Amino acid sequence: MPRVLSALTARTQFAQIMERAAKKDERFLVSRRGEPQVIIMSVKDYIDTIAPAPTFLKEIQAEAKRKGLDKLSMREIDAVIASVRRKGRDKKLKSKK
């Protein structure tokens, strides 16, 4: 059950609310003039409860983890993408000749 806050309280204590939502998966319902307006929750909580990953994505993530690919840095990922694109361009140029 989310904790109900007024918009004024949410505005004045936003940093603390964000921290509690992110670290403790707490949810906050923010109301204005007694009417519920928004929910504040962590991204992880949102993904887990509202928008869970589809089965095929979970399978891809599990396979990547088994292969150790989940530990690649963004620089390494960019290098792999550039390499694949380069190979695709080279293949396309060869087929045109």
N, CA, C and O of each residue as an XYZ file, in Angstrom:
388
protein
N       0.850     -1.187      0.000
C       0.000      0.000      0.000
C       0.888      1.240      0.000
O       1.744      1.384      0.873
N       0.697      2.131     -0.962
C       1.527      3.328     -1.006
C       1.186      4.298      0.119
O       0.051      4.360      0.589
N       2.174      5.032      0.525
C       1.971      6.082      1.528
C       1.415      7.305      0.807
O       1.924      7.684     -0.248
N       0.385      7.922      1.358
C      -0.265      9.075      0.731
C       0.397     10.360      1.222
O       0.562     10.577      2.423
N       0.771     11.205      0.262
C       1.404     12.491      0.560
C       0.673     13.602     -0.170
O       0.084     13.386     -1.229
N       0.718     14.782      0.403
C       0.184     15.937     -0.320
C       1.221     16.377     -1.349
O       2.402     16.051     -1.226
N       0.784     17.105     -2.346
C       1.702     17.606     -3.370
C       2.749     18.519     -2.735
O       3.909     18.509     -3.145
N       2.350     19.297     -1.750
C       3.291     20.193     -1.075
C       4.384     19.395     -0.373
O       5.564     19.729     -0.482
N       4.001     18.346      0.345
C       4.988     17.504      1.026
C       5.909     16.837      0.018
O       7.122     16.786      0.221
N       5.343     16.329     -1.058
C       6.156     15.683     -2.097
C       7.152     16.672     -2.690
O       8.303     16.322     -2.950
N       6.709     17.894     -2.901
C       7.582     18.914     -3.485
C       8.712     19.288     -2.533
O       9.858     19.435     -2.958
N       8.402     19.441     -1.262
C       9.425     19.894     -0.305
C      10.348     18.771      0.150
O      11.455     19.036      0.618
N       9.911     17.526      0.020
C      10.734     16.393      0.471
C      11.066     15.440     -0.670
O      11.264     14.245     -0.449
N      11.126     15.970     -1.897
C      11.275     15.119     -3.072
C      12.547     14.273     -3.042
O      12.511     13.095     -3.396
N      13.659     14.853     -2.628
C      14.926     14.091     -2.607
C      14.823     12.890     -1.673
O      15.262     11.796     -2.026
N      14.251     13.081     -0.490
C      14.100     11.978      0.456
C      13.126     10.923     -0.063
O      13.349      9.726      0.119
N      12.059     11.361     -0.704
C      11.063     10.437     -1.256
C      11.704      9.600     -2.362
O      11.504      8.386     -2.416
N      12.469     10.240     -3.241
C      13.152      9.505     -4.307
C      14.109      8.466     -3.721
O      14.157      7.327     -4.185
N      14.852      8.856     -2.721
C      15.802      7.933     -2.105
C      15.091      6.734     -1.490
O      15.517      5.594     -1.679
N      14.018      6.983     -0.761
C      13.266      5.874     -0.145
C      12.643      4.971     -1.199
O      12.628      3.749     -1.048
N      12.134      5.569     -2.257
C      11.542      4.768     -3.341
C      12.614      3.917     -4.015
O      12.390      2.737     -4.287
N      13.775      4.510     -4.283
C      14.840      3.796     -4.989
C      15.496      2.729     -4.123
O      15.760      1.625     -4.599
N      15.760      3.042     -2.869
C      16.516      2.112     -2.023
C      15.651      1.097     -1.286
O      16.093     -0.022     -1.022
N      14.422      1.480     -0.955
C      13.575      0.599     -0.145
C      12.334      0.120     -0.891
O      11.474     -0.541     -0.309
N      12.240      0.450     -2.171
C      11.068      0.101     -2.977
C       9.755      0.556     -2.347
O       8.733     -0.121     -2.457
N       9.798      1.705     -1.691
C       8.562      2.271     -1.130
C       7.795      2.966     -2.254
O       8.383      3.452     -3.219
N       6.494      3.002     -2.109
C       5.638      3.690     -3.071
C       4.933      4.848     -2.379
O       4.568      4.770     -1.206
N       4.752      5.918     -3.136
C       4.100      7.105     -2.595
C       3.010      7.547     -3.553
O       3.250      7.684     -4.753
N       1.829      7.769     -3.035
C       0.723      8.305     -3.807
C       0.651      9.790     -3.470
O       0.476     10.154     -2.307
N       0.784     10.635     -4.462
C       0.771     12.079     -4.245
C      -0.604     12.607     -4.624
O      -1.104     12.364     -5.722
N      -1.200     13.337     -3.686
C      -2.537     13.879     -3.947
C      -2.490     15.398     -3.959
O      -1.641     16.027     -3.327
N      -3.433     15.961     -4.701
C      -3.593     17.414     -4.742
C      -5.048     17.711     -4.430
O      -5.954     17.229     -5.110
N      -5.257     18.505     -3.400
C      -6.611     18.837     -2.935
C      -7.420     17.581     -2.635
O      -8.622     17.527     -2.892
N      -6.740     16.567     -2.084
C      -7.417     15.343     -1.689
C      -7.646     14.337     -2.804
O      -8.150     13.243     -2.549
N      -7.286     14.685     -4.040
C      -7.472     13.798     -5.178
C      -6.143     13.144     -5.560
O      -5.153     13.849     -5.751
N      -6.098     11.824     -5.675
C      -4.862     11.161     -6.095
C      -4.429     11.653     -7.479
O      -5.246     11.757     -8.393
N      -3.127     11.956     -7.622
C      -2.619     12.479     -8.889
C      -1.553     11.587     -9.515
O      -1.650     11.245    -10.694
N      -0.536     11.207     -8.740
C       0.568     10.407     -9.285
C       1.081      9.422     -8.234
O       0.842      9.564     -7.035
N       1.792      8.424     -8.739
C       2.478      7.458     -7.875
C       3.971      7.640     -8.101
O       4.419      7.766     -9.241
N       4.730      7.655     -7.032
C       6.185      7.670     -7.127
C       6.666      6.303     -6.676
O       6.363      5.853     -5.571
N       7.435      5.638     -7.565
C       7.997      4.328     -7.243
C       9.312      4.170     -7.984
O       9.572      4.886     -8.950
N      10.138      3.241     -7.540
C      11.426      3.028     -8.198
C      11.226      2.405     -9.573
O      10.201      1.775     -9.836
N      12.198      2.582    -10.434
C      12.148      1.979    -11.765
C      12.129      0.465    -11.635
O      11.377     -0.207    -12.340
N      12.949     -0.079    -10.742
C      12.999     -1.532    -10.542
C      11.628     -2.051    -10.114
O      11.151     -3.053    -10.646
N      10.996     -1.378     -9.159
C       9.667     -1.769     -8.697
C       8.656     -1.686     -9.841
O       7.816     -2.573     -9.995
N       8.737     -0.633    -10.633
C       7.836     -0.469    -11.778
C       7.994     -1.622    -12.761
O       7.011     -2.228    -13.188
N       9.239     -1.918    -13.113
C       9.498     -2.994    -14.079
C       9.033     -4.333    -13.527
O       8.435     -5.129    -14.250
N       9.303     -4.586    -12.254
C       8.927     -5.868    -11.656
C       7.418     -6.054    -11.559
O       6.919     -7.165    -11.737
N       6.680     -4.969    -11.277
C       5.251     -5.120    -11.013
C       4.344     -4.669    -12.147
O       3.318     -5.299    -12.403
N       4.697     -3.606    -12.820
C       3.816     -3.024    -13.832
C       4.197     -3.453    -15.243
O       3.324     -3.742    -16.062
N       5.478     -3.496    -15.528
C       5.934     -3.786    -16.895
C       7.018     -4.855    -16.898
O       8.157     -4.579    -17.275
N       6.677     -6.075    -16.482
C       7.706     -7.119    -16.461
C       8.200     -7.423    -17.876
O       7.473     -7.288    -18.859
N       9.457     -7.834    -17.934
C      10.057     -8.164    -19.238
C       9.352     -9.365    -19.846
O       8.989    -10.299    -19.131
N       9.151     -9.349    -21.175
C       8.544    -10.509    -21.827
C       9.470    -11.721    -21.725
O      10.675    -11.582    -21.512
N       8.896    -12.892    -21.878
C       9.642    -14.148    -21.726
C      10.856    -14.202    -22.643
O      11.934    -14.610    -22.211
N      10.699    -13.798    -23.899
C      11.824    -13.883    -24.830
C      12.989    -13.008    -24.372
O      14.148    -13.380    -24.558
N      12.696    -11.841    -23.770
C      13.755    -10.969    -23.293
C      14.447    -11.573    -22.080
O      15.666    -11.472    -21.947
N      13.685    -12.196    -21.203
C      14.279    -12.870    -20.044
C      15.215    -13.990    -20.495
O      16.271    -14.201    -19.899
N      14.820    -14.710    -21.554
C      15.655    -15.786    -22.088
C      16.954    -15.231    -22.674
O      18.024    -15.809    -22.480
N      16.858    -14.112    -23.388
C      18.046    -13.478    -23.958
C      18.980    -13.014    -22.840
O      20.194    -13.201    -22.919
N      18.407    -12.410    -21.800
C      19.214    -11.937    -20.678
C      19.903    -13.100    -19.968
O      21.067    -12.989    -19.584
N      19.196    -14.208    -19.791
C      19.775    -15.377    -19.129
C      20.924    -15.945    -19.955
O      21.962    -16.314    -19.404
N      20.745    -16.018    -21.273
C      21.804    -16.532    -22.149
C      23.022    -15.607    -22.127
O      24.160    -16.077    -22.092
N      22.785    -14.305    -22.147
C      23.890    -13.351    -22.078
C      24.659    -13.499    -20.767
O      25.886    -13.415    -20.740
N      23.929    -13.718    -19.697
C      24.576    -13.891    -18.392
C      25.417    -15.164    -18.371
O      26.531    -15.161    -17.848
N      24.890    -16.259    -18.939
C      25.639    -17.523    -19.011
C      26.934    -17.351    -19.790
O      27.960    -17.934    -19.440
N      26.884    -16.544    -20.854
C      28.054    -16.337    -21.700
C      28.976    -15.233    -21.173
O      30.038    -14.983    -21.742
N      28.567    -14.576    -20.086
C      29.384    -13.494    -19.526
C      29.257    -12.186    -20.274
O      30.042    -11.264    -20.052
N      28.273    -12.092    -21.163
C      28.099    -10.886    -21.957
C      27.424     -9.758    -21.187
O      27.408     -8.616    -21.647
N      26.873    -10.066    -20.032
C      26.205     -9.038    -19.231
C      27.208     -8.130    -18.528
O      26.817     -7.158    -17.882
N      28.482     -8.435    -18.647
C      29.511     -7.653    -17.970
C      30.277     -6.737    -18.931
O      31.258     -6.104    -18.541
N      29.820     -6.670    -20.199
C      30.480     -5.808    -21.177
C      30.263     -4.344    -20.830
O      29.183     -3.954    -20.385
N      31.301     -3.536    -21.037
C      31.164     -2.092    -20.833
C      30.505     -1.490    -22.078
O      30.428     -2.142    -23.119
N      30.040     -0.270    -21.969
C      29.429      0.400    -23.115
C      30.456      0.551    -24.241
O      30.096      0.451    -25.414
N      31.708      0.787    -23.909
C      32.763      0.907    -24.924
C      32.912     -0.407    -25.688
O      33.047     -0.404    -26.911
N      32.888     -1.529    -24.971
C      32.999     -2.837    -25.620
C      31.778     -3.124    -26.499
O      31.913     -3.654    -27.602
N      30.600     -2.773    -26.012
C      29.380     -2.976    -26.789
C      29.427     -2.147    -28.065
O      29.099     -2.645    -29.142
N      29.835     -0.881    -27.951
C      29.949     -0.013    -29.127
C      30.946     -0.577    -30.132
O      30.714     -0.493    -31.338
N      32.057     -1.153    -29.656
C      33.067     -1.731    -30.543
C      32.504     -2.931    -31.300
O      32.767     -3.092    -32.492
N      31.731     -3.773    -30.613
C      31.125     -4.940    -31.266
C      30.128     -4.483    -32.325
O      30.117     -5.018    -33.434
N      29.302     -3.510    -32.001
C      28.313     -2.992    -32.958
C      29.013     -2.408    -34.179
O      28.603     -2.665    -35.311
N      30.069     -1.622    -33.957
C      30.812     -1.026    -35.078
C      31.421     -2.109    -35.956
O      31.415     -1.991    -37.181
N      31.940     -3.154    -35.344
C      32.543     -4.261    -36.094
C      31.511     -4.960    -36.974
O      31.773     -5.238    -38.145
N      30.346     -5.242    -36.412
C      29.282     -5.912    -37.175
C      28.824     -5.024    -38.323
O      28.615     -5.510    -39.435
N      28.669     -3.748    -38.071
C      28.247     -2.828    -39.133
C      29.299     -2.740    -40.239
O      28.968     -2.702    -41.424
N      30.565     -2.708    -39.835
C      31.652     -2.643    -40.803
C      31.645     -3.886    -41.697
O      31.794     -3.780    -42.914
N      31.471     -5.061    -41.089
C      31.419     -6.306    -41.850
C      30.234     -6.304    -42.809
O      30.349     -6.778    -43.939
N      29.101     -5.776    -42.366
C      27.916     -5.696    -43.225
C      28.151     -4.781    -44.413
O      27.749     -5.103    -45.532
N      28.799     -3.641    -44.186
C      29.104     -2.717    -45.287
C      30.082     -3.358    -46.274
O      29.914     -3.257    -47.489
N      31.116     -4.025    -45.720
C      32.100     -4.682    -46.589
C      31.427     -5.752    -47.441
O      31.715     -5.874    -48.632
N      30.542     -6.518    -46.838
C      29.839     -7.583    -47.574
C      28.963     -6.996    -48.671
O      28.891     -7.539    -49.773
N      28.291     -5.872    -48.365
C      27.430     -5.222    -49.337
C      28.246     -4.668    -50.500
O      27.821     -4.755    -51.652
N      29.412     -4.100    -50.208
C      30.273     -3.566    -51.273
C      30.788     -4.679    -52.179
O      30.858     -4.503    -53.395
N      31.151     -5.824    -51.598
C      31.643     -6.945    -52.388
C      30.559     -7.501    -53.309
O      30.840     -7.913    -54.434
N      29.323     -7.508    -52.823
C      28.230     -8.051    -53.639
C      27.884     -7.125    -54.806
O      27.332     -7.585    -55.806
N      28.194     -5.843    -54.702
C      27.915     -4.891    -55.781
C      28.950     -4.986    -56.889
O      28.672     -4.582    -58.018
N      30.134     -5.509    -56.599
C      31.213     -5.573    -57.604
C      31.022     -6.673    -58.584
O      31.844     -6.849    -59.483
